[in-house]
Amino acid sequence: MLEDPVNSSRTWKSGETCRISGSYRCQNCHLAGRELIREFEAGKIFPMCDSCPEKDVTWRLLKPAAAFKATA
């Protein structure tokens, strides 16, 4: 059985599956002097960036979503 490789660089490309829910920055925008930060949920597919002319962009995890503990 083949498993998806684990990404340790904290970056993913458009079309890849999000593994960690949290805040992500478009690296293409960042390098062009724009800041675009979006929230993604684990299991979703990373989209193309709405403000980039490039088709293939890199998303960098800035902050994982907080885990909530159930309290009684």
N, C-alpha and C positions, 0 to 999 in steps of 0.2 A: 504494500500500500504506500503510495507516494503522498507526502504532506507538503504543504506550501512552505517554502523557506521562511524562517523568522527574520524580519528586518530589524537590525540593531542600530541603524543609522538615524532613525526617527523621521525618515522621509519616504514618501510614496508618490507614485506617478498617477496621473489621470487613468482611470480604468482599472486600477488595482483595488482590492478590497480593504476597507478600513478595519484594522484589528483593535484599535484602542479609541474609545469614545473620548472626544476632547476638542480643544481649540487648535486649529491648524492655520498656518500662514502660507499663502501662495508665494513660493520662492521667486518665481519669475517677476511678480509684481514688486516684491521686496528689492530685488536687484535693479529694477527700473525706477526705484524711488517712490513707489506706491505701497501702501499698507492695506492688504486685504486679508482679514481674518474671518474664518467661518467655523461653525461647529459641525462636527460629523459624528455619527453614531457608529459603533462597531457593527460590522456586517454590511454596511452600505458601500457602494462603489464610489470612489473618488471621481467627481465630475471634472470637466474642463472648467477653467476659470472664466467667469463672466466678463472680466475686464481685461483679459490678455488676448492679444491677437494670435498667440501660439496655440496649436491644438494640444500639444503634450506639455503639461505643466507638472511641477513638483510641489507637493504639499508637505510642510514640515510641522510635526507635532510640537506645539508650544506648551500646552498644559493639558494633562489628562483630566477627564471629567472626575469630579469628586465621587467617591463611593459612599453611598448612604447606608447606614446601619439601621436595621429595624429596632425600634424601641417599644417596650410594652409598658 
